Amino acid sequence: MSQRNTCVSDQAMHAKACTVREVLDRVGGKWSIGVIIEASRAPVRFTELERAITGISRRMLTLTLRNLERDGLLTRTVYPTVPPKVEYTATDMARELYDSLVTLTDWADRHRAAIAASREAYDHRTAAAGTPGDR
């Protein structure tokens, strides 16, 4: 088998190893959406992301950045300054995803009050009727 065929076989094997569910879990994760949106607008530094994404801990931001970089959605650039300057930039693959994520977050923002009201109504109905297993 030639080197080229081996490479193609390896790529095909890796493509099969990464399921659609795994990809959706990564890009649809609690913190990934915010990071991808911020990094798609312009190169962004860690502290800028930390301020922009409400509720994220430093640890979760670090893990999210590493995972997105590993998956090819972010590029991490370290500038040789004192102290070192590090920026994260969305890759072409992430920028392709950007419009879909903005559409999703806009939809969630438009419908969050209705969803909260539906949850409250459901909880009220199920509390009044007892749990479904009680019937």
C-alpha positions as CSV (number, residue, x, y, z in Angstrom):
1,M,0.0,0.0,0.0
2,S,1.5,3.4,-1.0
3,Q,2.0,6.3,1.5
4,R,-0.9,8.1,-0.2
5,N,-3.3,5.2,0.2
6,T,-2.3,4.9,3.8
7,C,-3.1,8.5,4.4
8,V,-6.4,8.3,2.8
9,S,-7.2,5.2,4.7
10,D,-6.2,6.9,8.0
11,Q,-8.4,9.9,7.2
12,A,-11.3,7.7,6.4
13,M,-10.8,5.8,9.6
14,H,-10.7,9.0,11.7
15,A,-13.8,10.4,9.9
16,K,-15.7,7.3,10.9
17,A,-14.4,7.4,14.4
18,C,-15.8,10.9,14.9
19,T,-19.6,10.5,14.8
20,V,-22.1,13.2,13.9
21,R,-23.3,13.0,17.5
22,E,-19.8,13.8,18.8
23,V,-19.5,16.8,16.4
24,L,-22.9,18.1,17.5
25,D,-22.1,17.6,21.1
26,R,-18.9,19.7,20.7
27,V,-20.3,22.6,18.7
28,G,-23.6,22.6,20.6
29,G,-22.0,22.4,24.0
30,K,-23.0,24.8,26.7
31,W,-19.9,27.0,26.3
32,S,-18.7,26.2,22.7
33,I,-21.4,28.3,21.0
34,G,-20.4,31.5,22.8
35,V,-16.7,30.9,22.2
36,I,-17.2,30.2,18.5
37,I,-19.4,33.2,18.0
38,E,-16.9,35.5,19.8
39,A,-13.9,34.1,17.9
40,S,-15.7,34.3,14.6
41,R,-16.2,38.1,14.9
42,A,-12.5,38.8,15.5
43,P,-9.4,37.3,17.1
44,V,-10.1,37.3,20.9
45,R,-8.0,36.9,24.0
46,F,-8.8,34.6,27.0
47,T,-9.8,37.5,29.3
48,E,-12.1,38.9,26.6
49,L,-13.8,35.6,26.3
50,E,-14.1,35.3,30.0
51,R,-15.9,38.7,30.2
52,A,-18.1,38.0,27.2
53,I,-19.4,34.6,28.2
54,T,-21.5,35.0,31.3
55,G,-21.1,32.2,33.9
56,I,-18.1,30.4,32.5
57,S,-15.3,29.5,34.9
58,R,-11.7,29.8,34.0
59,R,-11.3,26.1,34.1
60,M,-14.3,25.5,31.7
61,L,-13.1,28.2,29.3
62,T,-9.7,26.6,29.2
63,L,-11.1,23.1,28.5
64,T,-13.5,24.5,25.9
65,L,-10.7,26.3,24.1
66,R,-8.5,23.2,24.1
67,N,-11.3,21.0,22.7
68,L,-12.2,23.5,20.0
69,E,-8.6,23.9,19.0
70,R,-8.2,20.1,19.0
71,D,-11.2,19.8,16.7
72,G,-9.9,22.3,14.3
73,L,-12.4,25.1,15.1
74,L,-10.0,27.5,16.7
75,T,-6.5,28.5,16.1
76,R,-4.4,29.6,19.1
77,T,-1.6,32.1,18.4
78,V,1.0,33.0,20.9
79,Y,2.9,36.3,20.4
80,P,6.4,36.5,21.8
81,T,5.8,39.4,24.1
82,V,6.2,39.9,27.8
83,P,3.8,38.8,29.1
84,P,2.9,36.5,26.3
85,K,-0.1,37.6,24.3
86,V,-2.4,34.7,23.2
87,E,-5.3,35.1,20.7
88,Y,-7.9,32.6,19.5
89,T,-9.3,32.9,16.0
90,A,-12.1,30.9,14.4
91,T,-11.0,28.7,11.6
92,D,-12.7,28.6,8.2
93,M,-14.7,25.6,9.4
94,A,-15.9,27.5,12.5
95,R,-16.8,30.6,10.5
96,E,-18.9,28.4,8.2
97,L,-20.8,27.4,11.3
98,Y,-21.1,31.0,12.6
99,D,-24.4,31.9,10.8
100,S,-26.1,28.8,12.0
101,L,-25.1,29.4,15.6
102,V,-26.2,33.1,15.5
103,T,-29.5,31.9,14.1
104,L,-29.9,29.4,16.9
105,T,-29.0,31.9,19.6
106,D,-31.4,34.5,18.1
107,W,-34.1,31.9,18.1
108,A,-33.5,31.0,21.7
109,D,-33.5,34.6,22.7
110,R,-36.8,35.2,20.9
111,H,-38.5,32.2,22.5
112,R,-37.0,32.0,26.0
113,A,-40.0,33.7,27.7
114,A,-42.5,31.4,25.9
115,I,-40.4,28.3,26.9
116,A,-40.2,29.5,30.5
117,A,-44.0,30.0,30.5
118,S,-44.6,26.5,29.0
119,R,-42.3,25.0,31.7
120,E,-44.2,26.7,34.4
121,A,-47.6,25.6,33.0
122,Y,-46.3,22.0,32.6
123,D,-44.9,21.9,36.1
124,H,-48.2,23.3,37.5
125,R,-50.2,20.7,35.6
126,T,-48.0,17.8,36.6
127,A,-47.9,18.9,40.3
128,A,-51.7,19.1,40.4
129,A,-52.1,15.7,38.7
130,G,-49.3,14.0,40.6
131,T,-46.3,12.5,38.9
132,P,-47.0,10.4,35.7
133,G,-46.0,7.3,37.5
134,D,-48.7,7.7,40.2
135,R,-51.5,7.0,37.7
